[in-house]
Amino acid sequence: MLGSTHVFGWPDMLNNKALLFGCGLLVFIIACALLAPWISPHDPYFQDLTNRTVPPFWYEKGTWLHPLGTDQLGRDYLSRLIYGARISLLIGISVAIISGLIGTTMGMLAGYFGGKIDMLVSFFVTTRLSMPVILVALATVALVGSSLWIVIMVLGLLKWDRFAVVMRSATQQVRSMEYVSAAQSAGASTLRIMLTEVLPNVMPHLIVIATLEAASAILLEAALSFLGLGVQPPLPSWGLMISEAKSYMFFSFWLIAIPGTALAVLIFAINLAGDGLHQVLTPGERA
């Protein structure tokens, strides 16, 4: 229940296996992304056309010089995979922040003030929900061009609706609490009440939604890149790596399997961590 006095800490987190496993995977992926310049065996952009589509080391023709093989342009696949983690994490985090700021602001305003503001926000949410994200993103990127930051901005401006819906409901519940009424009676400004009383109490919901939206944004970027409208070459986006390898899937299938597996593991880790956080931060809502 919102506004409860439940205090969570390390014991709650350490006892949650889903959270520990998901966070462990995420920490590993983030560490690889941050340390990419030091742990990547090769320059991810260097092309060696004499060593194209070299298989991974576990194949007979594989070599430890390129542990995961090379792509169709002779670029080291492990290096591109590590640098690709940077792109996926940057997109997921950036989109979650942008959409979170927009959706949380709109949801809190609608939930706190109600009336015409609530009706206006509900109209915007309904309008946004009537438009498929992937189709709008495809059309927008096709019109304005595709680049890393354009993809981030487009997805950030399209993914705020879930934040708005959840924050509106959560704010309505918090607004009826006694401590909010006490702050109003004490003469606290609306902005102060929303920042010091309402926001901290809806933060658990915000964190959980942010993890879900980050995972969704990473998948959407991969879909856009696969269709050629997302991150552009030579950046090593996992979605772009899959797209570039689709012509080789029948005789060099690892070119698709490796980034596809990495993408699946990242999404799995984020969702697992998000589910664990939901259990720890909102214990009253466990099934």
N, C-alpha and C positions, 0 to 999 in steps of 0.2 A: 504493500500500500504506500502511496506517496505520502511523504511527510512523516514516515515512521522513524523511530529512533534507533533502528537497527544500525549497528556500527560494524563495518566489515574491516578486515585487516589481513595480514599475512596468513593466519590460520585458515581463513575462508578460502583464500586463493590456493594455498598449498594443498588443501584437501580436494580441490576440484581438478580431476585428472584431465578433463577436456580442455580447461583453460591452460594448464601446464603444458600439455602436449602441443596445443595450437600456438601458444606463445613461444615455446621452444623452437618450433619450425619457423615462426616469424623472425625470431632473433637470429637464427642461422641465415635466413635469406637476406635480412637487412644487413647483417655483418658482411656477407659476401658482396652485397651491393656497395657498401661503404668502402670496403677494402679492394674493390675491383682493380684499381691501378697497380696494386702490389701482388695480388694473388692470380691475376690473369696470366696465363703462360705466354700469350702473344698479343700483339696489337689487334683488336677486334676489327679494324678497318683494312688491315694489310691483305692484299690479294696475291695469291700465288697460283696462277692458272695451270701450273704444271702439277699441282696437287689438288685437283678438284674432286669433290665427293669421296674423299678418303674415309673409309668406315671407322667406327669407334674401335678402341683397343681390343675389345673382346672378339672381334672378327679376325679371321686369318690374315687379312691384308691390313689390319689396323696397326697403329703405332702409338707408343706412349708420347711421341713428340706432339701428337694431336689426340689427346685421350678420348674426346668425343667426336673425332673426325673433323672434316672440313666441309664447307658448303659448296654450292655450285660455282663459286668464284674463288675457291681455295682459301677462304678465311677460316681461321680456327673457330670451331663451333663452341667449345667450352668458354672461350673468351667472350664470344658474342652472347652466349647464354648468361654469363655473369653480368655483363654490362646491360643486357636486356632487363635484368631484375631492377636496375636503377630506373629505367623508363616506366615499368609497370608500377613500382612503388610510388614514384613521383606522381603519376597520373592518379592512382587510387587516393593518395593522401590529399593532393591538391583539389581534386573534385569533391572529396568529402568535406574539406574546409569551406570551399566556395558555396556548395549547395547547403551545407550546414548553417552557414551564416545567414543565407537568404531564407531558408525554410524555418530556422529557429526564430528569427526575428518576426516573420509573418505569423507563425503559429503562436508565439507568446503574445503578440499584440491582439490576435483574434481571441485567444483564450482569456486574456486578462480584461479586455475592454468589452468584448461581446458586441451586440448591436450591429450597427452598420459596418463597422470594421470587420467583424466576424463574417458578415454576409459577403463583403468584398473579397476577403481572403478565401472564403469558401468558393466563390465564383472563379477566382484565379486557379485554385486547386482543381476544381471540376474541369475547367478548360484545359489545364495542363494534362490531366489524366485522360482526356479524350484524344490526346495526340500520342501515338506510339513513339517512344523515345528514339528507337533505332531509325525509324523513317525520317523523323525531324532532323536527327543528327546527320543522316546521310544527305538530305537535301541542303542543310545549312553548310556543311563542309564542302559539298560540291559547288555551292555558290561562292563562298568566301575564300576557298582554298584550304588545303590541309597542311598542317604542321603540328608539332608537339603542343605548342601553347594554344593554338586554335582549337584543337581537340579537347584540351583541358577546359577551356572557357565554355565551349559548346556543351559539353557534358555537365559542367558545373551549373550552368544556367537551366539545364533540363532535369536535374535530379533532386530538386529541393522539395518536391511534393510530399514525400514520405516524412521528412523532417517536420514540415508544416502540420500535417495531420496528427502526428504523434505529439508534438509539442503543444498543439492547441488543446488536445484532450488532457495532457498532463498538467498544463497551466490552469485549466478550469478546475481540476481537482485541488491543486495547491492553493489557488485563490480563495477557496472556501475554508482553509485552515485557520485556526485561531491566531497563530503567530503572524499571519499576513494582516488579519484584522487589527491586531495589536499594533503593528507597524503603521497602519493607516491612521489609527487613533492617535498615535504619537506624533503625527504630522510629517512622517517620512514622505519624500517625493515619490511619484510613481516610478521614475527611473531607478531610484535607490531600492525600492521594494522589489522591482523586477530583477535587478542585478544581485541583490544580497539575500533575498528571501525566496524568490521564485526559481531563478536560474539554478542555484545549487541543488535544489530539490528535484529538478527535472533532469539534472546532468546525467544520472545513470541511464535514462532512456536515450539521451542524446548520444552518449558513448556507444551504446549498442547499435543504434541506427547508423552511426558513422561507420562502424565496421562493415555493416551490411552494404552500405552504399559504396564504400571503397572497393569491395569485392565486385559489385555490380559494374562499377566504372571500369575496372581492369578488364572485365569480360567484354564490355561494350567497345573499349579501345581495341581489343584484340579482333573483334568482329569488323570494326571499321578498317583496321590495318589489313586484315585478310582481304577485304573488298577493294583495297588500294586507296582508301580515302582517310586513312588514319595517319600514323607516324610514317614519314617518308624515308626512303633510303638516303644515306647509308646507316641511319640510326638502327641499332639492333633491338627493335621491339620484338617481343615473342610472337605477337600476332603477325607482324610483318615477316618474321622468319618462317612461320607456317605458310604464309601466302607465297613467299618466294620458292618454297620447297614443294608446292603442290604438283608441279610438273614432274617431280622426281619420286613421287610417293610409291610407285610400283617397283622401282629397282633400288631406291635409296630411302626407304621408308623412315629410317632413323632421323632424317632431316625434319620430318613432321612430328615423329613420336617424341623426340627429346624436348623441344620447346612446348609441345602440347602437354607433356607430363609435368614440366616445370610450372606451366600455367595452372594446371589442375591442382598441384600441390599447394601453390600459393593461395588459390581461392579456398581450398579445403582448410588451410591453416587459419586464414582470416575468419571464415565462418565458424570454425571450431572455437577460436578465441572469443569471437563475439557471443556465441552461445554460452561459453563459460562465464564471460563477464555478466551476461544477463542473469545467470543463476546466482552469481555472487552479489551483484549490485541491487537486484530486485528480488530478494528471496521470497517476498510475499506473493509473487506472481508465478512461482514454479508450478508446473503442471502436477 
